[in-house]
């Protein structure tokens, strides 16, 4: 099992008390390193090339964002009252490594048929084509999907997003693209406010909404019927995962009550679908999750299921 990460991803700083902090990544890396049974092959994420980022985001949008990186302190890229997405002096390489991890993961998957987890930050699924938000700047999973299609001529990519927050960015990018299916299960209503079940794109968007307090058994039933069933009909050639662990009962930013062991069950179901339609080919990207103990436990469950 390959895991891409980089120390540059630890340098991104969002201010004291911000939930998207380097300790999130530390907790999952330390958890994986401490496991003797998982046998992780850690690799350094490369810097993403602009020519690949622009498969999703216009060049001037990315360049303008990078021009706003401060020499010291923090710069918000959003207006009040939702100013929680910040650039710091070390932002550029963290952002480029996070995207580059997915690109390298695609090459490993296609050339060596090895599943990959991208242990990176900042996350990506809230990043729209021309708008950074929700702690996200480049949509890492979307760039990987476009790269799969461009370099490896993959016709149908499936993206499964089990982060507790809807991936408004991924949905916006692929809303009218029938070659990519985006399937998200998320608490609703909750930030970012998108992801109603009526939002269906061109028949390629599958949103499954969860009520506050939903527990594991009910989550898995909804996941089967509203996420896996339509993806099974879509028949993806590759499955990409936006893996957020913030639907955990311990997470402070949401109200869904999954246990750590539920992430094994969720991931196993995705792998089983990939084994049917995708030759078992899966890449997973770290998105949300803001309780360190929950992250430490849940990541092991996720990786155990990916290795099966």
FENURKA-V155033 format. One record per residue. N is the residue number from 1. RES is the residue in one letter. NEAR is the number of other C-alpha atoms within 12 Angstrom. Layout:
[[N/RES/NEAR] [N/RES/NEAR]]
This chain:
[[1/X/31] [2/X/35] [3/X/38] [4/X/39] [5/X/41] [6/X/33] [7/X/25] [8/X/30] [9/X/40] [10/X/29] [11/X/28] [12/X/39] [13/X/34] [14/X/32] [15/X/22] [16/X/12] [17/X/12] [18/X/19] [19/X/26] [20/X/36] [21/X/30] [22/X/32] [23/X/29] [24/X/38] [25/X/40] [26/X/30] [27/X/28] [28/X/39] [29/X/37] [30/X/23] [31/X/29] [32/X/33] [33/X/20] [34/X/17] [35/X/19] [36/X/13] [37/X/15] [38/X/24] [39/X/17] [40/X/29] [41/X/20] [42/X/23] [43/X/26] [44/X/24] [45/X/34] [46/X/27] [47/X/27] [48/X/30] [49/X/24] [50/X/25] [51/X/19] [52/X/32] [53/X/37] [54/X/26] [55/X/29] [56/X/34] [57/X/33] [58/X/22] [59/X/20] [60/X/16] [61/X/23] [62/X/32] [63/X/19] [64/X/18] [65/X/31] [66/X/29] [67/X/18] [68/X/24] [69/X/25] [70/X/19] [71/X/15] [72/X/14] [73/X/19] [74/X/23] [75/X/26] [76/X/26] [77/X/29] [78/X/21] [79/X/13] [80/X/9] [81/X/9] [82/X/16] [83/X/20] [84/X/26] [85/X/36] [86/X/37] [87/X/37] [88/X/29] [89/X/24] [90/X/29] [91/X/37] [92/X/35] [93/X/33] [94/X/39] [95/X/49] [96/X/39] [97/X/42] [98/X/50] [99/X/51] [100/X/43] [101/X/48] [102/X/55] [103/X/45] [104/X/38] [105/X/46] [106/X/44] [107/X/25] [108/X/27] [109/X/31] [110/X/29] [111/X/15] [112/X/15] [113/X/20] [114/X/27] [115/X/42] [116/X/41] [117/X/48] [118/X/52] [119/X/52] [120/X/52] [121/X/52] [122/X/53] [123/X/49] [124/X/50] [125/X/52] [126/X/41] [127/X/38] [128/X/34] [129/X/34] [130/X/27] [131/X/31] [132/X/37] [133/X/33] [134/X/36] [135/X/41] [136/X/44] [137/X/47] [138/X/52] [139/X/53] [140/X/57] [141/X/56] [142/X/52] [143/X/48] [144/X/50] [145/X/50] [146/X/38] [147/X/33] [148/X/38] [149/X/25] [150/X/20] [151/X/19] [152/X/22] [153/X/16] [154/X/24] [155/X/25] [156/X/30] [157/X/42] [158/X/51] [159/X/50] [160/X/54] [161/X/51] [162/X/49] [163/X/46] [164/X/48] [165/X/44] [166/X/48] [167/X/53] [168/X/40] [169/X/41] [170/X/53] [171/X/41] [172/X/33] [173/X/37] [174/X/36] [175/X/29] [176/X/19] [177/X/25] [178/X/22] [179/X/30] [180/X/41] [181/X/45] [182/X/52] [183/X/51] [184/X/48] [185/X/46] [186/X/48] [187/X/40] [188/X/29] [189/X/22] [190/X/25] [191/X/24] [192/X/25] [193/X/21] [194/X/28] [195/X/37] [196/X/29] [197/X/25] [198/X/15] [199/X/25] [200/X/26] [201/X/26] [202/X/19] [203/X/24] [204/X/36] [205/X/41] [206/X/45] [207/X/42] [208/X/42] [209/X/35] [210/X/37] [211/X/22] [212/X/23] [213/X/21] [214/X/28] [215/X/23] [216/X/25] [217/X/20] [218/X/23] [219/X/34] [220/X/30] [221/X/21] [222/X/29] [223/X/35] [224/X/29] [225/X/22] [226/X/27] [227/X/37] [228/X/41] [229/X/20] [230/X/29] [231/X/40] [232/X/28] [233/X/21] [234/X/32] [235/X/27] [236/X/37] [237/X/34] [238/X/44] [239/X/51] [240/X/52] [241/X/47] [242/X/50] [243/X/48] [244/X/47] [245/X/50] [246/X/43] [247/X/47] [248/X/42] [249/X/31] [250/X/25] [251/X/29] [252/X/22] [253/X/27] [254/X/33] [255/X/26] [256/X/36] [257/X/32] [258/X/36] [259/X/30] [260/X/32] [261/X/28] [262/X/33] [263/X/40] [264/X/29] [265/X/29] [266/X/43] [267/X/42] [268/X/27] [269/X/31] [270/X/46] [271/X/34] [272/X/26] [273/X/34] [274/X/34] [275/X/23] [276/X/22] [277/X/25] [278/X/31] [279/X/21] [280/X/29] [281/X/40] [282/X/51] [283/X/52] [284/X/50] [285/X/50] [286/X/48] [287/X/45] [288/X/47] [289/X/43] [290/X/36] [291/X/32] [292/X/31] [293/X/28] [294/X/34] [295/X/41] [296/X/33] [297/X/31] [298/X/41] [299/X/49] [300/X/36] [301/X/32] [302/X/43] [303/X/44] [304/X/29] [305/X/28] [306/X/40] [307/X/30] [308/X/24]]
